Amino acid sequence: MTATQPYSEDNQTPMYSLTRRRFLTLASLGVVNLALSRRVLANRDDYEDFLPPPSAWGRVISWQQAVRAGPSATARVQAYVGFDEIIPLYAQVEGTPPWPTNPTWYMTGGGFVHSGYVQPVETTPNAEIVTEVEPPGFWAEVCLPYVRGRWDPDSPGQTRKLYYETVYRVVNAVQDSANTWWYQLEQGLTYNTPGAFVPASAMRRLTPQDLAPLAPGRDDKWMHLDIATETLICYEGDQPVFSTRTASGVWGMGTPLGEFEILHKRFGWRMVGDDYDLAGVPFPVYFTRSGVAIHGTYWHNDYGRRHSHGCVNVASRAARWVFRWVDPVADYSEGTVRAADGAGTRIVVT
């Protein structure tokens, strides 16, 4: 694949769709909840074809989400699911949205839930354990829906939850009294000192190859962020090579308009403000001195409308792609990578 060909958000993985016929075949084999399928698929011509879900499971991000009889904000409420509840995702469908910018619904047990406040997650523990961590450590992301840390692996006291695809630097590995391995985290959770421990099985190591630069050495890279359509497009010359939906700053805290350049970027960072404290924010790429950045998001899954305090929210996999592609090129051993004056990738915000 050449540098000017379009990439997918998960780094060039082919996209595919699941037809209505194929979905019914899978349902008959028991891959999805058959009893539910018979009910909700009876009126399947009322909306678009089913697609595969983005993942097998979803974490509910809002305090209460309605599970409805159909993919519509006016469909009968069957049940409610609550904050941090893990629910199965059987399919994805375009339905009638609760707001115009996001018509995507997930089929789950008992009906349909809107995608805006369900984070797609996986539930497979990591099998690779790094038992000797050489300074300055390595980067890793949470690979379970969430995990709680401990200040000491043998202590029963727990720290805050760390969520799926949040990113941290691992600086130490130790065993507890039951011979279970734990990683100690730093950047992303703390700033300059080692922080809490989490089970190593909850963390997926991100290797230098996973985070290698994309199309390095090109001097014609630039980005266009269109606030009206909430779309970020990356260009090499006049050729678009990547695009993703965004959620920019809410009214009163809008993302600034104009022409900027990337000033610095980080693998993972803890972002704290007057009314938020977000650990492990994935791959922030900063383009203003006031701290406005493009970064991954795990506290909502609702792109296409304003959500942030001024930053540009994107899906975590999209944030990783942008981080790898923009200049300056990241050194894996560094926590913060700064661009020389005039050397950062240009971004135009309109």
BALOBA-1460 file (C-alpha; in Angstrom, 3 decimals):
// residues 350
<rec num="1" residu="m" x="0.000" y="0.000" z="0.000"/>
<rec num="2" residu="t" x="1.470" y="3.362" z="-0.971"/>
<rec num="3" residu="a" x="1.525" y="6.343" z="1.323"/>
<rec num="4" residu="t" x="-1.212" y="8.081" z="-0.623"/>
<rec num="5" residu="q" x="-3.785" y="5.284" z="-0.416"/>
<rec num="6" residu="p" x="-6.573" y="5.621" z="2.160"/>
<rec num="7" residu="y" x="-6.107" y="3.898" z="5.496"/>
<rec num="8" residu="s" x="-8.792" y="2.452" z="7.740"/>
<rec num="9" residu="e" x="-9.042" y="3.587" z="11.356"/>
<rec num="10" residu="d" x="-7.562" y="0.341" z="12.642"/>
<rec num="11" residu="n" x="-4.459" y="0.780" z="10.479"/>
<rec num="12" residu="q" x="-5.322" y="-0.616" z="7.072"/>
<rec num="13" residu="t" x="-7.608" y="-3.474" z="8.159"/>
<rec num="14" residu="p" x="-10.163" y="-4.180" z="5.375"/>
<rec num="15" residu="m" x="-13.721" y="-3.232" z="6.227"/>
<rec num="16" residu="y" x="-16.612" y="-5.566" z="5.437"/>
<rec num="17" residu="s" x="-20.361" y="-5.690" z="5.895"/>
<rec num="18" residu="l" x="-22.829" y="-8.332" z="7.003"/>
<rec num="19" residu="t" x="-25.906" y="-8.714" z="4.830"/>
<rec num="20" residu="r" x="-29.367" y="-9.372" z="6.216"/>
<rec num="21" residu="r" x="-29.213" y="-12.940" z="4.794"/>
<rec num="22" residu="r" x="-25.829" y="-13.609" z="6.413"/>
<rec num="23" residu="f" x="-27.006" y="-12.176" z="9.723"/>
<rec num="24" residu="l" x="-29.997" y="-14.508" z="9.742"/>
<rec num="25" residu="t" x="-27.711" y="-17.437" z="8.952"/>
<rec num="26" residu="l" x="-25.499" y="-16.587" z="11.913"/>
<rec num="27" residu="a" x="-28.546" y="-16.160" z="14.108"/>
<rec num="28" residu="s" x="-29.787" y="-19.616" z="13.142"/>
<rec num="29" residu="l" x="-26.416" y="-21.046" z="14.184"/>
<rec num="30" residu="g" x="-26.738" y="-19.452" z="17.600"/>
<rec num="31" residu="v" x="-24.007" y="-16.844" z="17.206"/>
<rec num="32" residu="v" x="-26.493" y="-14.217" z="18.369"/>
<rec num="33" residu="n" x="-29.425" y="-14.427" z="20.708"/>
<rec num="34" residu="l" x="-31.913" y="-16.394" z="18.617"/>
<rec num="35" residu="a" x="-34.981" y="-15.655" z="20.677"/>
<rec num="36" residu="l" x="-34.262" y="-11.953" z="20.437"/>
<rec num="37" residu="s" x="-33.524" y="-12.238" z="16.712"/>
<rec num="38" residu="r" x="-36.945" y="-13.714" z="16.015"/>
<rec num="39" residu="r" x="-38.600" y="-10.750" z="17.677"/>
<rec num="40" residu="v" x="-36.577" y="-7.833" z="16.376"/>
<rec num="41" residu="l" x="-35.866" y="-9.205" z="12.891"/>
<rec num="42" residu="a" x="-39.534" y="-9.683" z="12.149"/>
<rec num="43" residu="n" x="-39.664" y="-6.016" z="11.156"/>
<rec num="44" residu="r" x="-36.153" y="-5.862" z="9.715"/>
<rec num="45" residu="d" x="-37.296" y="-4.135" z="6.524"/>
<rec num="46" residu="d" x="-38.039" y="-1.021" z="8.594"/>
<rec num="47" residu="y" x="-34.320" y="-0.153" z="8.734"/>
<rec num="48" residu="e" x="-30.997" y="-0.725" z="6.999"/>
<rec num="49" residu="d" x="-29.040" y="-3.994" z="6.829"/>
<rec num="50" residu="f" x="-27.389" y="-5.261" z="9.956"/>
<rec num="51" residu="l" x="-23.613" y="-4.932" z="10.214"/>
<rec num="52" residu="p" x="-21.157" y="-6.763" z="12.463"/>
<rec num="53" residu="p" x="-20.765" y="-5.063" z="15.838"/>
<rec num="54" residu="p" x="-17.531" y="-3.098" z="16.374"/>
<rec num="55" residu="s" x="-16.669" y="-5.535" z="19.179"/>
<rec num="56" residu="a" x="-18.247" y="-8.397" z="21.062"/>
<rec num="57" residu="w" x="-19.039" y="-6.337" z="24.143"/>
<rec num="58" residu="g" x="-19.883" y="-2.802" z="25.138"/>
<rec num="59" residu="r" x="-19.392" y="-0.789" z="28.327"/>
<rec num="60" residu="v" x="-22.273" y="1.511" z="29.250"/>
<rec num="61" residu="i" x="-20.846" y="5.005" z="29.698"/>
<rec num="62" residu="s" x="-23.939" y="6.925" z="30.857"/>
<rec num="63" residu="w" x="-25.592" y="6.469" z="34.222"/>
<rec num="64" residu="q" x="-28.663" y="4.957" z="32.569"/>
<rec num="65" residu="q" x="-29.250" y="3.751" z="29.019"/>
<rec num="66" residu="a" x="-32.566" y="2.540" z="27.654"/>
<rec num="67" residu="v" x="-32.760" y="-0.820" z="25.873"/>
<rec num="68" residu="r" x="-35.520" y="-0.388" z="23.293"/>
<rec num="69" residu="a" x="-37.641" y="-2.788" z="21.250"/>
<rec num="70" residu="g" x="-36.303" y="-1.335" z="17.987"/>
<rec num="71" residu="p" x="-33.471" y="0.939" z="16.818"/>
<rec num="72" residu="s" x="-35.446" y="4.119" z="17.397"/>
<rec num="73" residu="a" x="-35.564" y="6.750" z="20.128"/>
<rec num="74" residu="t" x="-39.356" y="6.361" z="20.160"/>
<rec num="75" residu="a" x="-39.422" y="2.561" z="20.417"/>
<rec num="76" residu="r" x="-40.766" y="0.959" z="23.585"/>
<rec num="77" residu="v" x="-38.323" y="0.758" z="26.481"/>
<rec num="78" residu="q" x="-37.680" y="-2.893" z="27.376"/>
<rec num="79" residu="a" x="-35.163" y="-2.376" z="30.179"/>
<rec num="80" residu="y" x="-32.407" y="-0.113" z="31.425"/>
<rec num="81" residu="v" x="-28.672" y="-0.718" z="31.741"/>
<rec num="82" residu="g" x="-26.417" y="1.281" z="34.039"/>
<rec num="83" residu="f" x="-22.981" y="2.871" z="34.224"/>
<rec num="84" residu="d" x="-20.036" y="0.510" z="33.598"/>
<rec num="85" residu="e" x="-22.362" y="-2.423" z="32.935"/>
<rec num="86" residu="i" x="-20.879" y="-4.752" z="30.299"/>
<rec num="87" residu="i" x="-23.417" y="-5.807" z="27.672"/>
<rec num="88" residu="p" x="-23.122" y="-8.103" z="24.618"/>
<rec num="89" residu="l" x="-23.149" y="-6.500" z="21.184"/>
<rec num="90" residu="y" x="-24.704" y="-8.777" z="18.558"/>
<rec num="91" residu="a" x="-24.992" y="-6.403" z="15.606"/>
<rec num="92" residu="q" x="-24.958" y="-2.788" z="14.480"/>
<rec num="93" residu="v" x="-27.805" y="-1.126" z="12.612"/>
<rec num="94" residu="e" x="-28.671" y="2.325" z="11.308"/>
<rec num="95" residu="g" x="-31.977" y="3.391" z="12.844"/>
<rec num="96" residu="t" x="-33.848" y="6.500" z="13.928"/>
<rec num="97" residu="p" x="-31.460" y="8.602" z="16.006"/>
<rec num="98" residu="p" x="-32.214" y="10.492" z="19.215"/>
<rec num="99" residu="w" x="-30.289" y="13.369" z="17.593"/>
<rec num="100" residu="p" x="-29.517" y="13.871" z="13.893"/>
<rec num="101" residu="t" x="-25.773" y="13.223" z="13.919"/>
<rec num="102" residu="n" x="-25.696" y="9.617" z="15.161"/>
<rec num="103" residu="p" x="-28.178" y="7.027" z="13.810"/>
<rec num="104" residu="t" x="-26.129" y="3.996" z="14.963"/>
<rec num="105" residu="w" x="-27.679" y="1.471" z="17.353"/>
<rec num="106" residu="y" x="-26.317" y="-1.756" z="18.806"/>
<rec num="107" residu="m" x="-28.378" y="-4.924" z="19.107"/>
<rec num="108" residu="t" x="-27.967" y="-6.366" z="22.595"/>
<rec num="109" residu="g" x="-29.770" y="-8.770" z="24.890"/>
<rec num="110" residu="g" x="-33.405" y="-7.649" z="25.105"/>
<rec num="111" residu="g" x="-33.379" y="-5.096" z="22.297"/>
<rec num="112" residu="f" x="-31.384" y="-2.137" z="21.000"/>
<rec num="113" residu="v" x="-29.242" y="0.446" z="22.755"/>
<rec num="114" residu="h" x="-28.016" y="3.682" z="21.167"/>
<rec num="115" residu="s" x="-24.285" y="3.721" z="20.438"/>
<rec num="116" residu="g" x="-23.537" y="7.223" z="21.725"/>
<rec num="117" residu="y" x="-22.884" y="6.135" z="25.290"/>
<rec num="118" residu="v" x="-21.703" y="2.567" z="24.798"/>
<rec num="119" residu="q" x="-17.948" y="2.062" z="24.450"/>
<rec num="120" residu="p" x="-17.096" y="-1.009" z="22.331"/>
<rec num="121" residu="v" x="-14.727" y="-3.160" z="24.412"/>
<rec num="122" residu="e" x="-13.175" y="-6.620" z="24.502"/>
<rec num="123" residu="t" x="-12.950" y="-8.930" z="27.497"/>
<rec num="124" residu="t" x="-9.901" y="-11.072" z="26.666"/>
<rec num="125" residu="p" x="-7.064" y="-10.851" z="29.228"/>
<rec num="126" residu="n" x="-3.570" y="-10.353" z="27.869"/>
<rec num="127" residu="a" x="-1.406" y="-13.490" z="27.863"/>
<rec num="128" residu="e" x="1.973" y="-11.790" z="27.344"/>
<rec num="129" residu="i" x="3.675" y="-10.864" z="30.614"/>
<rec num="130" residu="v" x="6.857" y="-8.784" z="30.630"/>
<rec num="131" residu="t" x="8.590" y="-9.742" z="33.863"/>
<rec num="132" residu="e" x="11.675" y="-7.537" z="33.497"/>
<rec num="133" residu="v" x="10.944" y="-3.917" z="32.651"/>
<rec num="134" residu="e" x="13.982" y="-1.965" z="31.499"/>
<rec num="135" residu="p" x="14.035" y="1.831" z="31.996"/>
<rec num="136" residu="p" x="12.289" y="3.955" z="30.943"/>
<rec num="137" residu="g" x="9.601" y="1.268" z="30.593"/>
<rec num="138" residu="f" x="7.161" y="0.461" z="27.819"/>
<rec num="139" residu="w" x="3.756" y="1.694" z="26.683"/>
<rec num="140" residu="a" x="0.621" y="-0.361" z="27.226"/>
<rec num="141" residu="e" x="-3.136" y="-0.026" z="26.908"/>
<rec num="142" residu="v" x="-5.896" y="-1.494" z="29.052"/>
<rec num="143" residu="c" x="-7.294" y="-4.531" z="27.207"/>
<rec num="144" residu="l" x="-10.299" y="-5.234" z="29.464"/>
<rec num="145" residu="p" x="-13.440" y="-3.090" z="29.869"/>
<rec num="146" residu="y" x="-11.849" y="-1.631" z="32.987"/>
<rec num="147" residu="v" x="-9.433" y="-2.532" z="35.751"/>
<rec num="148" residu="r" x="-8.832" y="-1.209" z="39.252"/>
<rec num="149" residu="g" x="-5.359" y="-0.465" z="40.525"/>
<rec num="150" residu="r" x="-3.779" y="-1.012" z="43.925"/>
<rec num="151" residu="w" x="-1.042" y="0.920" z="45.668"/>
<rec num="152" residu="d" x="0.448" y="-2.440" z="46.659"/>
<rec num="153" residu="p" x="-0.329" y="-5.723" z="44.860"/>
<rec num="154" residu="d" x="-1.005" y="-7.475" z="48.184"/>
<rec num="155" residu="s" x="-3.175" y="-4.673" z="49.522"/>
<rec num="156" residu="p" x="-6.975" y="-5.098" z="49.388"/>
<rec num="157" residu="g" x="-7.492" y="-1.362" z="48.892"/>
<rec num="158" residu="q" x="-8.311" y="-0.348" z="45.313"/>
<rec num="159" residu="t" x="-7.679" y="2.854" z="43.387"/>
<rec num="160" residu="r" x="-9.672" y="4.377" z="40.523"/>
<rec num="161" residu="k" x="-10.927" y="2.444" z="37.512"/>
<rec num="162" residu="l" x="-8.775" y="2.550" z="34.390"/>
<rec num="163" residu="y" x="-10.725" y="2.038" z="31.191"/>
<rec num="164" residu="y" x="-10.373" y="0.115" z="27.940"/>
<rec num="165" residu="e" x="-7.770" y="1.479" z="25.476"/>
<rec num="166" residu="t" x="-6.428" y="4.068" z="27.916"/>
<rec num="167" residu="v" x="-2.633" y="4.304" z="27.621"/>
<rec num="168" residu="y" x="0.096" y="4.307" z="30.294"/>
<rec num="169" residu="r" x="3.822" y="3.830" z="30.655"/>
<rec num="170" residu="v" x="4.674" y="0.617" z="32.522"/>
<rec num="171" residu="v" x="7.755" y="1.168" z="34.701"/>
<rec num="172" residu="n" x="7.908" y="-1.946" z="36.873"/>
<rec num="173" residu="a" x="6.662" y="-5.549" z="37.119"/>
<rec num="174" residu="v" x="6.279" y="-7.405" z="40.431"/>
<rec num="175" residu="q" x="4.595" y="-10.542" z="41.754"/>
<rec num="176" residu="d" x="2.174" y="-10.635" z="44.649"/>
<rec num="177" residu="s" x="2.088" y="-13.338" z="47.316"/>
<rec num="178" residu="a" x="0.002" y="-15.553" z="44.994"/>
<rec num="179" residu="n" x="2.646" y="-15.231" z="42.220"/>
<rec num="180" residu="t" x="0.355" y="-13.084" z="40.048"/>
<rec num="181" residu="w" x="2.191" y="-10.461" z="38.008"/>
<rec num="182" residu="w" x="1.349" y="-6.768" z="38.378"/>
<rec num="183" residu="y" x="2.524" y="-3.730" z="36.406"/>
<rec num="184" residu="q" x="3.286" y="-0.380" z="37.993"/>
<rec num="185" residu="l" x="2.106" y="2.586" z="35.902"/>
<rec num="186" residu="e" x="3.480" y="6.084" z="35.528"/>
<rec num="187" residu="q" x="2.714" y="8.537" z="32.704"/>
<rec num="188" residu="g" x="-0.980" y="8.562" z="31.962"/>
<rec num="189" residu="l" x="-1.766" y="7.943" z="35.626"/>
<rec num="190" residu="t" x="0.868" y="10.055" z="37.366"/>
<rec num="191" residu="y" x="3.212" y="12.648" z="35.920"/>
<rec num="192" residu="n" x="6.765" y="12.057" z="37.126"/>
<rec num="193" residu="t" x="6.641" y="9.344" z="39.776"/>
<rec num="194" residu="p" x="5.563" y="5.674" z="39.731"/>
<rec num="195" residu="g" x="1.904" y="5.193" z="40.578"/>
<rec num="196" residu="a" x="-0.500" y="2.336" z="41.260"/>
<rec num="197" residu="f" x="-0.163" y="-1.308" z="40.215"/>
<rec num="198" residu="v" x="-2.637" y="-3.155" z="37.954"/>
<rec num="199" residu="p" x="-2.768" y="-6.849" z="36.998"/>
<rec num="200" residu="a" x="-0.467" y="-7.455" z="34.043"/>
<rec num="201" residu="s" x="-3.204" y="-9.506" z="32.383"/>
<rec num="202" residu="a" x="-5.257" y="-6.313" z="32.021"/>
<rec num="203" residu="m" x="-2.591" y="-4.502" z="29.978"/>
<rec num="204" residu="r" x="-1.629" y="-5.045" z="26.329"/>
<rec num="205" residu="r" x="1.911" y="-3.995" z="25.496"/>
<rec num="206" residu="l" x="2.251" y="-1.513" z="22.628"/>
<rec num="207" residu="t" x="5.533" y="-2.230" z="20.908"/>
<rec num="208" residu="p" x="7.678" y="0.251" z="18.968"/>
<rec num="209" residu="q" x="6.377" y="-1.467" z="15.826"/>
<rec num="210" residu="d" x="2.767" y="-0.880" z="16.941"/>
<rec num="211" residu="l" x="3.525" y="2.827" z="17.231"/>
<rec num="212" residu="a" x="5.956" y="3.216" z="14.321"/>
<rec num="213" residu="p" x="5.614" y="6.394" z="12.237"/>
<rec num="214" residu="l" x="3.338" y="6.315" z="9.186"/>
<rec num="215" residu="a" x="4.677" y="7.851" z="5.956"/>
<rec num="216" residu="p" x="7.700" y="9.429" z="7.681"/>
<rec num="217" residu="g" x="9.774" y="11.993" z="5.847"/>
<rec num="218" residu="r" x="6.928" y="13.499" z="3.822"/>
<rec num="219" residu="d" x="6.835" y="17.283" z="3.981"/>
<rec num="220" residu="d" x="3.388" y="17.647" z="2.389"/>
<rec num="221" residu="k" x="1.249" y="16.353" z="5.244"/>
<rec num="222" residu="w" x="-1.595" y="18.498" z="6.531"/>
<rec num="223" residu="m" x="-4.998" y="18.130" z="8.182"/>
<rec num="224" residu="h" x="-8.370" y="19.775" z="7.753"/>
<rec num="225" residu="l" x="-10.835" y="19.821" z="10.641"/>
<rec num="226" residu="d" x="-14.322" y="20.875" z="9.532"/>
<rec num="227" residu="i" x="-16.350" y="21.826" z="12.610"/>
<rec num="228" residu="a" x="-19.605" y="22.028" z="10.651"/>
<rec num="229" residu="t" x="-19.419" y="18.375" z="9.611"/>
<rec num="230" residu="e" x="-17.279" y="17.227" z="12.563"/>
<rec num="231" residu="t" x="-14.806" y="15.565" z="10.216"/>
<rec num="232" residu="l" x="-11.013" y="15.385" z="10.350"/>
<rec num="233" residu="i" x="-9.261" y="14.577" z="7.058"/>
<rec num="234" residu="c" x="-5.523" y="13.943" z="6.748"/>
<rec num="235" residu="y" x="-3.832" y="14.783" z="3.446"/>
<rec num="236" residu="e" x="-0.552" y="14.031" z="1.750"/>
<rec num="237" residu="g" x="-0.412" y="16.795" z="-0.807"/>
<rec num="238" residu="d" x="-3.915" y="16.964" z="-2.260"/>
<rec num="239" residu="q" x="-4.609" y="13.258" z="-1.636"/>
<rec num="240" residu="p" x="-6.778" y="12.385" z="1.398"/>
<rec num="241" residu="v" x="-5.285" y="9.381" z="3.196"/>
<rec num="242" residu="f" x="-7.395" y="9.161" z="6.345"/>
<rec num="243" residu="s" x="-10.612" y="10.572" z="7.755"/>
<rec num="244" residu="t" x="-12.534" y="10.188" z="10.971"/>
<rec num="245" residu="r" x="-15.546" y="11.730" z="12.665"/>
<rec num="246" residu="t" x="-14.894" y="14.102" z="15.548"/>
<rec num="247" residu="a" x="-16.553" y="15.737" z="18.538"/>
<rec num="248" residu="s" x="-15.238" y="19.266" z="18.995"/>
<rec num="249" residu="g" x="-15.740" y="21.886" z="21.711"/>
<rec num="250" residu="v" x="-19.220" y="22.707" z="22.981"/>
<rec num="251" residu="w" x="-20.660" y="26.189" z="22.598"/>
<rec num="252" residu="g" x="-18.776" y="28.608" z="24.852"/>
<rec num="253" residu="m" x="-15.702" y="26.356" z="24.782"/>
<rec num="254" residu="g" x="-15.455" y="25.881" z="21.037"/>
<rec num="255" residu="t" x="-12.394" y="24.500" z="19.279"/>
<rec num="256" residu="p" x="-10.480" y="27.525" z="17.938"/>
<rec num="257" residu="l" x="-10.659" y="28.266" z="14.222"/>
<rec num="258" residu="g" x="-7.634" y="29.099" z="12.098"/>
<rec num="259" residu="e" x="-4.378" y="27.594" z="10.924"/>
<rec num="260" residu="f" x="-2.097" y="25.856" z="13.415"/>
<rec num="261" residu="e" x="0.710" y="23.318" z="13.560"/>
<rec num="262" residu="i" x="1.382" y="20.371" z="15.844"/>
<rec num="263" residu="l" x="3.423" y="21.609" z="18.807"/>
<rec num="264" residu="h" x="3.899" y="18.394" z="20.753"/>
<rec num="265" residu="k" x="2.333" y="15.001" z="21.346"/>
<rec num="266" residu="r" x="2.168" y="12.344" z="24.045"/>
<rec num="267" residu="f" x="1.516" y="8.590" z="24.110"/>
<rec num="268" residu="g" x="-0.905" y="8.875" z="27.020"/>
<rec num="269" residu="w" x="-1.759" y="11.632" z="29.476"/>
<rec num="270" residu="r" x="-3.855" y="12.388" z="32.527"/>
<rec num="271" residu="m" x="-6.054" y="15.390" z="31.744"/>
<rec num="272" residu="v" x="-7.443" y="17.318" z="34.709"/>
<rec num="273" residu="g" x="-9.791" y="20.305" z="34.699"/>
<rec num="274" residu="d" x="-12.356" y="22.005" z="36.914"/>
<rec num="275" residu="d" x="-14.954" y="19.295" z="36.334"/>
<rec num="276" residu="y" x="-13.028" y="16.330" z="34.925"/>
<rec num="277" residu="d" x="-10.113" y="14.036" z="35.754"/>
<rec num="278" residu="l" x="-9.374" y="11.656" z="32.899"/>
<rec num="279" residu="a" x="-6.573" y="9.111" z="33.235"/>
<rec num="280" residu="g" x="-4.721" y="7.572" z="30.305"/>
<rec num="281" residu="v" x="-6.173" y="9.780" z="27.563"/>
<rec num="282" residu="p" x="-4.829" y="8.065" z="24.425"/>
<rec num="283" residu="f" x="-2.376" y="9.734" z="22.060"/>
<rec num="284" residu="p" x="-3.036" y="13.483" z="22.471"/>
<rec num="285" residu="v" x="-1.635" y="15.627" z="19.674"/>
<rec num="286" residu="y" x="-1.523" y="19.313" z="20.710"/>
<rec num="287" residu="f" x="-1.874" y="22.215" z="18.301"/>
<rec num="288" residu="t" x="-2.362" y="25.276" z="20.569"/>
<rec num="289" residu="r" x="-0.315" y="26.557" z="23.480"/>
<rec num="290" residu="s" x="-3.465" y="26.556" z="25.616"/>
<rec num="291" residu="g" x="-3.568" y="22.753" z="25.368"/>
<rec num="292" residu="v" x="-6.130" y="22.058" z="22.634"/>
<rec num="293" residu="a" x="-5.436" y="18.581" z="21.225"/>
<rec num="294" residu="i" x="-6.773" y="15.806" z="19.054"/>
<rec num="295" residu="h" x="-7.030" y="12.769" z="21.322"/>
<rec num="296" residu="g" x="-8.730" y="9.446" z="21.907"/>
<rec num="297" residu="t" x="-11.945" y="9.259" z="23.917"/>
<rec num="298" residu="y" x="-13.456" y="6.637" z="26.209"/>
<rec num="299" residu="w" x="-16.144" y="8.661" z="28.043"/>
<rec num="300" residu="h" x="-18.486" y="8.804" z="25.049"/>
<rec num="301" residu="n" x="-18.890" y="7.140" z="21.646"/>
<rec num="302" residu="d" x="-20.872" y="9.922" z="19.994"/>
<rec num="303" residu="y" x="-19.039" y="11.592" z="17.131"/>
<rec num="304" residu="g" x="-20.572" y="14.122" z="14.779"/>
<rec num="305" residu="r" x="-21.598" y="16.725" z="17.353"/>
<rec num="306" residu="r" x="-19.933" y="18.918" z="19.983"/>
<rec num="307" residu="h" x="-18.892" y="17.289" z="23.260"/>
<rec num="308" residu="s" x="-15.562" y="18.581" z="24.534"/>
<rec num="309" residu="h" x="-14.077" y="21.486" z="26.481"/>
<rec num="310" residu="g" x="-12.313" y="22.594" z="23.292"/>
<rec num="311" residu="c" x="-10.258" y="19.570" z="22.314"/>
<rec num="312" residu="v" x="-11.047" y="17.335" z="19.341"/>
<rec num="313" residu="n" x="-12.402" y="13.976" z="20.495"/>
<rec num="314" residu="v" x="-11.894" y="11.002" z="18.168"/>
<rec num="315" residu="a" x="-12.084" y="7.238" z="18.644"/>
<rec num="316" residu="s" x="-8.968" y="5.840" z="20.325"/>
<rec num="317" residu="r" x="-7.823" y="3.850" z="17.267"/>
<rec num="318" residu="a" x="-8.167" y="6.975" z="15.144"/>
<rec num="319" residu="a" x="-6.129" y="8.939" z="17.688"/>
<rec num="320" residu="r" x="-3.360" y="6.350" z="17.478"/>
<rec num="321" residu="w" x="-3.310" y="6.639" z="13.687"/>
<rec num="322" residu="v" x="-3.092" y="10.441" z="13.801"/>
<rec num="323" residu="f" x="-0.363" y="10.266" z="16.472"/>
<rec num="324" residu="r" x="1.734" y="7.952" z="14.301"/>
<rec num="325" residu="w" x="1.232" y="10.000" z="11.142"/>
<rec num="326" residu="v" x="1.773" y="13.595" z="12.244"/>
<rec num="327" residu="d" x="5.150" y="15.251" z="12.753"/>
<rec num="328" residu="p" x="7.103" y="15.378" z="14.971"/>
<rec num="329" residu="v" x="8.110" y="11.710" z="14.788"/>
<rec num="330" residu="a" x="7.782" y="10.109" z="18.220"/>
<rec num="331" residu="d" x="10.700" y="8.499" z="20.029"/>
<rec num="332" residu="y" x="9.280" y="5.470" z="21.875"/>
<rec num="333" residu="s" x="11.412" y="6.200" z="24.932"/>
<rec num="334" residu="e" x="10.128" y="9.754" z="25.346"/>
<rec num="335" residu="g" x="6.998" y="10.789" z="27.220"/>
<rec num="336" residu="t" x="6.486" y="14.098" z="25.420"/>
<rec num="337" residu="v" x="7.690" y="14.700" z="21.858"/>
<rec num="338" residu="r" x="8.056" y="18.357" z="20.849"/>
<rec num="339" residu="a" x="8.278" y="19.795" z="17.363"/>
<rec num="340" residu="a" x="10.916" y="22.285" z="16.318"/>
<rec num="341" residu="d" x="9.502" y="25.663" z="15.290"/>
<rec num="342" residu="g" x="7.669" y="25.279" z="11.998"/>
<rec num="343" residu="a" x="8.284" y="21.530" z="11.807"/>
<rec num="344" residu="g" x="4.936" y="20.261" z="13.124"/>
<rec num="345" residu="t" x="2.223" y="19.036" z="10.761"/>
<rec num="346" residu="r" x="-0.138" y="21.830" z="9.711"/>
<rec num="347" residu="i" x="-3.819" y="21.721" z="10.707"/>
<rec num="348" residu="v" x="-6.501" y="23.990" z="9.298"/>
<rec num="349" residu="v" x="-9.666" y="24.355" z="11.405"/>
<rec num="350" residu="t" x="-12.721" y="25.856" z="9.732"/>
